[in-house]
Amino acid sequence: MKILIIEDDENKRIQLAQFLTQLIPEHEVFLERSLQSGVRKIRQDAFDLIILDMTLPQYDISPDEPADDTHIFGGRQFLTQMDRFEVETPVIVFTQFEVFGKPPNELTLESLDLQLKSLFPDIYNEAIYYHSSIDSWKASLKEKLVNFGFLKD
């Protein structure tokens, strides 16, 4: 099983990769940190699952560079590119934000989830809320992996 994680937050990326390694040790995890590097990766290789952050920088940055090109809806842009290139890999959005954007374009995580299900019904599955000190995201992700058939119950 090949999983692509597109996540710019190092702590979140590490926790997610470690959890997946414990849960499914035989899988391969590939890590990308930006919208463009993620798009490049899906055009080069096929994956069984993509775990996608919603707020992403356009391009990779080094750890000591400030991110000034972050897109609040970068994950939605990524899904648009998947659709454009006819990549049909299932996607789970994995985010630490409950609200995106600013009024009048503000969306709650629940509203964004409904929007993405409507726009990308063939590839988008669900949003999972991540918080570094709350482990409920682990149960949600494990349940999705069982539903996809990647993990036995």
C-alpha positions in Angstrom: 0.0 0.0 0.0 1.3 3.4 -1.0 0.2 6.5 0.9 1.0 10.1 0.0 0.9 12.7 2.8 0.8 16.3 1.6 1.5 18.3 4.8 3.6 21.4 5.5 3.5 21.3 9.3 6.4 19.1 10.4 4.9 18.0 13.8 1.6 17.0 12.2 3.4 15.2 9.4 5.6 13.3 11.9 2.7 12.3 14.1 0.7 11.1 11.1 3.5 9.1 9.6 4.4 7.5 12.9 0.8 6.5 13.5 0.5 5.0 10.1 3.8 3.1 10.5 2.5 1.6 13.8 -0.9 0.8 12.3 0.2 -0.6 8.9 3.9 -1.3 9.1 4.0 -2.8 5.6 2.9 0.3 3.8 5.0 2.9 2.1 4.6 6.6 3.1 5.7 9.4 0.8 5.8 12.9 2.1 5.4 16.2 0.2 5.1 19.7 1.8 3.4 21.9 -0.8 0.7 22.1 -3.4 3.1 22.0 -6.3 5.3 19.1 -5.0 2.1 17.1 -4.3 0.8 17.7 -7.8 4.2 16.7 -9.3 4.2 13.5 -7.2 0.7 12.3 -8.2 1.6 12.9 -11.9 4.8 10.7 -11.4 3.4 7.9 -9.3 0.2 6.1 -8.4 -1.0 5.9 -4.7 -3.6 3.9 -2.8 -4.5 6.9 -0.5 -3.7 10.6 -0.2 -3.9 12.3 3.1 -4.1 16.0 2.4 -3.7 19.2 4.5 -6.1 21.9 3.5 -3.9 25.0 4.1 -0.7 24.6 2.0 2.1 26.7 0.6 2.3 26.9 -3.2 5.9 25.7 -3.2 8.2 23.8 -0.8 10.1 26.1 1.6 13.0 25.3 3.8 12.5 25.1 7.6 14.1 28.5 8.2 12.1 30.3 5.5 8.8 32.0 6.4 5.9 30.7 4.4 4.4 33.7 2.6 2.7 31.9 -0.2 0.3 29.8 1.9 -3.1 29.1 0.4 -6.0 28.7 2.8 -7.8 26.4 0.4 -4.6 24.8 -1.1 -6.1 21.4 -0.6 -9.1 22.3 -2.7 -6.7 23.5 -5.4 -4.9 20.1 -5.2 -8.2 18.3 -5.6 -9.0 20.4 -8.7 -5.6 19.3 -10.1 -6.4 15.7 -9.3 -9.6 16.0 -11.2 -7.9 17.8 -14.1 -5.3 15.0 -14.5 -7.9 12.3 -13.9 -6.2 10.9 -10.7 -8.8 8.8 -8.9 -7.0 8.1 -5.7 -9.2 8.4 -2.5 -8.4 11.6 -0.5 -8.8 12.3 3.2 -8.3 15.9 4.3 -6.4 16.1 7.5 -6.5 19.6 9.1 -5.9 21.4 12.3 -8.3 24.3 11.5 -12.0 24.4 12.2 -12.6 27.6 10.2 -11.1 28.6 6.9 -10.8 32.0 5.3 -12.3 35.3 6.5 -15.7 36.7 6.1 -17.5 36.8 3.6 -15.6 33.8 2.3 -15.3 32.0 5.6 -16.1 28.3 5.8 -16.4 26.0 8.8 -14.8 22.6 8.5 -18.3 21.0 8.2 -19.2 23.4 5.3 -15.9 22.7 3.6 -16.5 19.0 4.0 -19.9 19.2 2.3 -18.5 21.5 -0.5 -15.7 19.0 -1.2 -18.0 16.1 -1.3 -20.2 17.9 -3.8 -17.3 19.1 -6.0 -15.2 15.9 -5.9 -17.5 13.0 -5.2 -15.3 10.4 -6.9 -12.1 11.2 -4.9 -12.9 13.2 -1.8 -13.9 11.1 1.2 -13.9 13.0 4.5 -12.2 15.7 6.6 -10.5 14.6 9.8 -9.8 17.3 12.4 -6.4 17.0 13.9 -5.3 18.4 17.3 -1.8 17.6 18.7 -3.1 17.0 22.2 -6.3 15.1 21.3 -6.1 11.6 19.9 -9.6 11.4 18.4 -8.1 11.9 14.9 -6.4 8.5 15.3 -9.7 6.6 15.8 -11.2 8.5 12.8 -8.3 7.7 10.5 -8.2 4.1 11.6 -12.0 3.8 10.9 -11.4 5.2 7.4 -8.6 2.8 6.7 -10.8 -0.1 7.8 -13.6 1.2 5.5 -11.2 1.5 2.5 -10.1 -2.1 3.2 -6.5 -1.1 3.9 -6.8 -2.4 7.5 -8.7 -5.3 9.2 -11.2 -4.3 11.9 
